[in-house]
């Protein structure tokens, strides 16, 4: 790889070159003088000014402009061909040589910015390459993402790995969004942990969302909770795989109405994934005012024990409860489709896995508190 680094002699030459550059190639209204200077430096180093992509900005927020560029040409059949370079007032470095790319772009609006190039040779597969600037130098993110990558807001990044999981037989091409963030110079993934239907139903709005998709013929397979405010709910309808992407906050969930098809895994890249330590309970919001300290203590006790009523059960059509001779029994009728049959058996979340079921509440000691 070719590389140029500043020395005392080169520093003097650089000043002269930039001065000549300013005279011979003034910046246009669309191009800053800093970008024009960087283009001149790269052109002088490579012997060409053919830059299909030249992405200039203050990548690390230190007040100095840098640029990543593709030195090459546009190919009629396979996108762009050439070499990836990095250029700053202090360094001109070749990063990749002789590859084909589908696209390249700068990501983000404020530092840290990123530069990504999607290597592609036709067909449905591609490989994403991404760099940031760390301590003034280009730093490659060495994570095998298996597809494209984009820069979201601030420190958030999205990968779209290729998968064949639209159907239960392993066919149907999908590209689902997985969530990443920068930890210093390293890219980490927001991995997920499985939670129960009972946990999900603690969020306001969850019951309505699940009822809607079940009404459309879907069955919930599992629920994945991530630390960035995202819950992925994997669904099955016959042999079709699908999912919900929910955004949660301290009290509720909303459906983001994002449908990539297929099923989500706990992580796309387990080797760099960071998982939540535990499921964080949403804050309980009641429409009824708190009448007394006793009623508040009563609700706290119910929350602690996980007490719930029949109405809080899901995928259940009917429950009969009887008590004879000190023994209690429950007869439970499933909703249609809850029993999958074969080796699949019953849905895991047909009823809560933790808690205490209560038909009613009673004032046992006659003090006015239930």
C-alpha positions, 0 to 999 in steps of 0.5 A: 500500500502506498503511503505518504507521511509529513516530515519537516522537509515535506511540511515546507513542501506542503505549504508551497504546494498548497499555495500553488494549488490555491492559485491554480485551482481555486475552490468552487462555490460548492467546494471549500478551500480545504477540500480543494487542497485535499483533492490536489494532494491526492491527485499529486500522489496518484497522478490522476484526478478521477475520483468517482467518490470523494467524501470530505469532512471533519470525521473525528471532530478535531477541526481538521478536514479529512477525506476518503476517496475512490481513485478509479472509474465507473464500470458499465457492468459492476459499479465502480473499480479502483482503490480506496485512499485516505487524505488529510493535511498530514497523511495520504494513504492507500487503504484498499487496492483493485476492488469493485464497489457498488457504492461508497458514502460518508455517514453521519452529520456530526462527528464521529463521521464514517466512510463506507464502501460496499464491495460488489461484483454483481449478484445479490451478495456484497461485503461492507467496508467501513472506516472512521478517523481516530487520533487523526488516522484512518481506522478500519472497522474489522467486523464481518457484517455480511452485507451493507452498512449505513450510519444512523443518527449520532453514534448509531450504525445499521448493518443489513446482512444477507439471509435466506429465512423468509420461509421455514424451509430456508428459502426467500432472501431477506436483509434485516436491520441489526443495530451497532454503535461505536465504542472508541474505535471499535464497532459493537452490536446491540445484542438481544436477550429473549423475554417472555410474552408476560414481560412484553405485556407489561408495556402499554400498547403491547396487547393491542399490537399482538392482538392485531398480528394474531388476528392476521393469522400470525403466531409469536415464536419468540421475543428479543429485547435489545438495549437500544430501545428495540424489541424484535418479535419473531412471527410465523404464519404457516411456513412464512417467517416475519417479525415486528420491530417495536420501539420501547420506552419507560412505559410503552411500545409502538410498532415501527411498521418495519418489515424486512421479512424473515426472523431475527437472531439474538445477534448478527455478529456475536463476537462483538455483541453487547447484551442487556444484563436483564429485562428492565421492567417498564414503569407502571402507569395507572389511570386511577389516582393513588388513594392512600399509602395503603393502596400504593403498598398493595399495588407494590405487593402485587407487582412484587409477586407478579399477581395477574388476573385471567384477563391478562392471559394471552392465546387463551380463549377460556379459563374455568376455576373451581375449588373443592375440598381445599384444592384449586383446579384450572381448565384452560381452553387454547385459542385456535392455532396455539397448538402447532402440532408435530414436534413444535408442540404448544406455543411457549407463551400461551400463558405466563411463565412467572407470577400468581394467577388470581380470580379475584381479590378479597379483604381477608382481615377486614381492614378495608385493604384488598 
